[in-house]
Amino acid sequence: MKAPELGSTRPYLIRALYEWCTDNGLTPYVAVQVDETVQVPREFVKNNEIVLNISFDATSSLKLGNEFIEFKARFGGIAREIVVPIGRVIAIYARENGQGMAFPSAPAAASGAAAAEPGAALVPVAPLAAPGKISPISVPPAAPEDDSDGDSKGDSAPPEPPKPPGRPALKRIK
């Protein structure tokens, strides 16, 4: 007996990260690989990609379905209907800190749900210097656990965690 074919996890992960962003007061952005199946304002597409703000404040009638992301938004003051097949979403992340997930790009010939592979690998994304430039970061290995009995010897401060590549951040000093 053949097991039933499972659907893609991509729409569920997109909805989960959208909810995580909104619950934490962050602005969810989606990066989209544009082709003829994507309905977006073409004048804002660069290198066959567009980054869309899908926050509650930026959209109207947002639907994060299993096949499509659909909403209305203003571009340059003009209301537009946006339709993005789930398989064309290549990342969802928070604008403020760049945390989110990147998905493998869909093959150029594939479209819609057919482009979303059920076992897609996920990659964390680094903070972005500019919308549309998503760069994977390497996650440092966990520090080995200390086998000592809790007594610290030496006054050395713990090492600082490695900084992800990308744009430097400002630090406020009060």
C-alpha angles and dihedrals in degrees: 000000000000118000116237115262112252122227126239121285091212098092091048093049091047091052092046093051091044089054092045091052094049094044089054096045093252128137113246116220127184124204112212132197102222125220135142092291093060118087107207135125101282093207089071095050116108123184089351090300136103131185115217129196105224097179121134090251094052100044141053126206093006114190119184099192133169093256105027145017107222131181146131120248140164120249114185089345094306119116112234135184110232123200120177123178109229091236090062094059107104098177145002119199145149114267093215099056107007093238114149142084136291121209129205111271116255117249112263093244096047124081142180120358092344088069094058111089115212094225098043115164116234126219127192114239126224125230108284127240090201134359112273097033107101117176125183117232128209115241111228115237116259114268114256113258117255112247093198123115093250098274110122117215117203131021097251117136118236113266117264116252115254115266118236117244117260139065117358117246127227119238119214116220117195 
